[in-house]
């Protein structure tokens, strides 16, 4: 997966990679806009983190800001998600 995010004169790319023999190897190198020798900054996310973020994005897809805030409020609430009468 390659995703470009631009802002502030810098270009950010999200490139899926595999760590092998001490080196990060892009899974789809032809999609990258990098040139040989170019320095980059890596932020490492494991597959589990990516899976959780993907699932969270699916939960809120198509919701309004108000609805997303309500989902976040419920998710971070210490009270049970379902009332005892709904179980």
CNS distance restraints for C-alpha pairs under 8 A (distance, minus, plus):
assign (resid   1 and name CA) (resid  14 and name CA) 7.12 0.50 0.50
assign (resid   1 and name CA) (resid  15 and name CA) 5.90 0.50 0.50
assign (resid   1 and name CA) (resid  16 and name CA) 5.72 0.50 0.50
assign (resid   1 and name CA) (resid  28 and name CA) 7.51 0.50 0.50
assign (resid   2 and name CA) (resid  13 and name CA) 6.43 0.50 0.50
assign (resid   2 and name CA) (resid  14 and name CA) 5.25 0.50 0.50
assign (resid   2 and name CA) (resid  15 and name CA) 4.97 0.50 0.50
assign (resid   2 and name CA) (resid  16 and name CA) 7.13 0.50 0.50
assign (resid   2 and name CA) (resid  31 and name CA) 6.58 0.50 0.50
assign (resid   2 and name CA) (resid  32 and name CA) 7.19 0.50 0.50
assign (resid   3 and name CA) (resid  12 and name CA) 7.96 0.50 0.50
assign (resid   3 and name CA) (resid  13 and name CA) 5.35 0.50 0.50
assign (resid   3 and name CA) (resid  14 and name CA) 4.97 0.50 0.50
assign (resid   3 and name CA) (resid  15 and name CA) 7.10 0.50 0.50
assign (resid   4 and name CA) (resid  11 and name CA) 6.93 0.50 0.50
assign (resid   4 and name CA) (resid  12 and name CA) 5.64 0.50 0.50
assign (resid   4 and name CA) (resid  13 and name CA) 4.57 0.50 0.50
assign (resid   4 and name CA) (resid  14 and name CA) 6.65 0.50 0.50
assign (resid   5 and name CA) (resid  11 and name CA) 6.15 0.50 0.50
assign (resid   5 and name CA) (resid  12 and name CA) 4.91 0.50 0.50
assign (resid   5 and name CA) (resid  13 and name CA) 6.22 0.50 0.50
assign (resid   6 and name CA) (resid  10 and name CA) 6.24 0.50 0.50
assign (resid   6 and name CA) (resid  11 and name CA) 4.76 0.50 0.50
assign (resid   6 and name CA) (resid  12 and name CA) 5.95 0.50 0.50
assign (resid   7 and name CA) (resid  11 and name CA) 6.68 0.50 0.50
assign (resid  13 and name CA) (resid  32 and name CA) 7.91 0.50 0.50
assign (resid  15 and name CA) (resid  26 and name CA) 6.55 0.50 0.50
assign (resid  15 and name CA) (resid  27 and name CA) 7.81 0.50 0.50
assign (resid  15 and name CA) (resid  28 and name CA) 7.92 0.50 0.50
assign (resid  15 and name CA) (resid  32 and name CA) 7.31 0.50 0.50
assign (resid  16 and name CA) (resid  26 and name CA) 5.93 0.50 0.50
assign (resid  16 and name CA) (resid  27 and name CA) 5.81 0.50 0.50
assign (resid  16 and name CA) (resid  28 and name CA) 7.49 0.50 0.50
assign (resid  17 and name CA) (resid  24 and name CA) 6.02 0.50 0.50
assign (resid  17 and name CA) (resid  25 and name CA) 5.25 0.50 0.50
assign (resid  17 and name CA) (resid  26 and name CA) 4.10 0.50 0.50
assign (resid  17 and name CA) (resid  27 and name CA) 4.99 0.50 0.50
assign (resid  17 and name CA) (resid  28 and name CA) 7.95 0.50 0.50
assign (resid  18 and name CA) (resid  24 and name CA) 5.60 0.50 0.50
assign (resid  18 and name CA) (resid  25 and name CA) 5.24 0.50 0.50
assign (resid  18 and name CA) (resid  26 and name CA) 6.39 0.50 0.50
assign (resid  18 and name CA) (resid  27 and name CA) 6.56 0.50 0.50
assign (resid  19 and name CA) (resid  23 and name CA) 5.58 0.50 0.50
assign (resid  19 and name CA) (resid  24 and name CA) 4.47 0.50 0.50
assign (resid  19 and name CA) (resid  25 and name CA) 6.24 0.50 0.50
assign (resid  20 and name CA) (resid  24 and name CA) 6.35 0.50 0.50
assign (resid  20 and name CA) (resid  25 and name CA) 7.07 0.50 0.50
assign (resid  25 and name CA) (resid  29 and name CA) 7.88 0.50 0.50
assign (resid  28 and name CA) (resid  32 and name CA) 7.52 0.50 0.50
assign (resid  34 and name CA) (resid  38 and name CA) 6.59 0.50 0.50
assign (resid  45 and name CA) (resid  49 and name CA) 5.95 0.50 0.50
assign (resid  45 and name CA) (resid  50 and name CA) 6.56 0.50 0.50
assign (resid  46 and name CA) (resid  50 and name CA) 6.48 0.50 0.50
assign (resid  47 and name CA) (resid  51 and name CA) 6.04 0.50 0.50
assign (resid  48 and name CA) (resid  52 and name CA) 6.24 0.50 0.50
assign (resid  49 and name CA) (resid  53 and name CA) 6.19 0.50 0.50
assign (resid  50 and name CA) (resid  54 and name CA) 6.04 0.50 0.50
assign (resid  51 and name CA) (resid  55 and name CA) 6.18 0.50 0.50
assign (resid  52 and name CA) (resid  56 and name CA) 6.11 0.50 0.50
assign (resid  53 and name CA) (resid  57 and name CA) 6.12 0.50 0.50
assign (resid  54 and name CA) (resid  58 and name CA) 6.36 0.50 0.50
assign (resid  55 and name CA) (resid  59 and name CA) 6.43 0.50 0.50
assign (resid  56 and name CA) (resid  60 and name CA) 6.69 0.50 0.50
assign (resid  57 and name CA) (resid  61 and name CA) 5.92 0.50 0.50
assign (resid  60 and name CA) (resid  68 and name CA) 6.10 0.50 0.50
assign (resid  63 and name CA) (resid  67 and name CA) 5.69 0.50 0.50
assign (resid  63 and name CA) (resid  68 and name CA) 6.14 0.50 0.50
assign (resid  64 and name CA) (resid  68 and name CA) 6.20 0.50 0.50
assign (resid  65 and name CA) (resid  69 and name CA) 6.16 0.50 0.50
assign (resid  66 and name CA) (resid  70 and name CA) 6.30 0.50 0.50
assign (resid  67 and name CA) (resid  71 and name CA) 6.27 0.50 0.50
assign (resid  68 and name CA) (resid  72 and name CA) 6.21 0.50 0.50
assign (resid  69 and name CA) (resid  73 and name CA) 6.07 0.50 0.50
assign (resid  70 and name CA) (resid  74 and name CA) 6.17 0.50 0.50
assign (resid  71 and name CA) (resid  75 and name CA) 6.03 0.50 0.50
assign (resid  72 and name CA) (resid  76 and name CA) 6.10 0.50 0.50
assign (resid  73 and name CA) (resid  77 and name CA) 5.99 0.50 0.50
assign (resid  74 and name CA) (resid  81 and name CA) 7.04 0.50 0.50
assign (resid  75 and name CA) (resid  81 and name CA) 7.83 0.50 0.50
assign (resid  82 and name CA) (resid  86 and name CA) 6.02 0.50 0.50
assign (resid  82 and name CA) (resid  87 and name CA) 6.88 0.50 0.50
assign (resid  83 and name CA) (resid  87 and name CA) 7.06 0.50 0.50
